[in-house]
Amino acid sequence: MEILKDLWYFLKERKKFWLAPMIFILLLLGILIVFGGSSALAPFIYTLF
């Protein structure tokens, strides 16, 4: 969680709030790939792509 806190401080200090949605989407895709690869829902998730 330390890296998320550092990332938030970077975005806040440098006024780069436009990066936040991109980072959020990348995190969601990463979580989807990790959980989708090892579950019974994998065939349904892969049809989305």
C-alpha positions as CSV (number, residue, x, y, z in Angstrom):
1,M,0.0,0.0,0.0
2,E,3.0,2.3,0.3
3,I,3.4,2.5,-3.4
4,L,-0.2,3.6,-3.8
5,K,0.3,6.3,-1.2
6,D,3.5,7.5,-3.0
7,L,1.6,7.5,-6.3
8,W,-1.2,9.6,-4.9
9,Y,1.2,12.1,-3.5
10,F,3.0,12.3,-6.8
11,L,-0.3,13.0,-8.6
12,K,-1.4,15.5,-6.1
13,E,1.9,17.4,-6.0
14,R,2.5,17.5,-9.7
15,K,-1.1,18.2,-10.6
16,K,-1.3,15.1,-12.9
17,F,-4.8,14.1,-12.0
18,W,-5.5,13.1,-15.6
19,L,-3.2,10.1,-15.0
20,A,-5.5,8.7,-12.3
21,P,-8.2,7.2,-14.6
22,M,-5.6,5.5,-16.7
23,I,-3.9,4.0,-13.6
24,F,-7.2,2.9,-12.3
25,I,-8.2,1.1,-15.5
26,L,-4.8,-0.6,-15.7
27,L,-5.2,-1.8,-12.1
28,L,-8.7,-3.2,-12.9
29,L,-7.4,-4.9,-16.0
30,G,-4.5,-6.4,-14.0
31,I,-6.8,-7.7,-11.3
32,L,-9.2,-9.1,-13.9
33,I,-6.4,-11.0,-15.7
34,V,-5.0,-12.4,-12.4
35,F,-8.3,-13.6,-11.1
36,G,-9.7,-14.6,-14.5
37,G,-6.7,-16.9,-15.2
38,S,-7.2,-19.0,-12.2
39,S,-11.0,-19.3,-11.8
40,A,-13.9,-21.0,-13.4
41,L,-15.0,-17.7,-14.9
42,A,-12.0,-17.6,-17.2
43,P,-13.9,-18.7,-20.4
44,F,-16.5,-15.9,-19.8
45,I,-13.9,-13.3,-19.2
46,Y,-11.8,-14.2,-22.3
47,T,-14.9,-13.7,-24.5
48,L,-14.9,-10.0,-23.5
49,F,-11.6,-9.6,-25.2
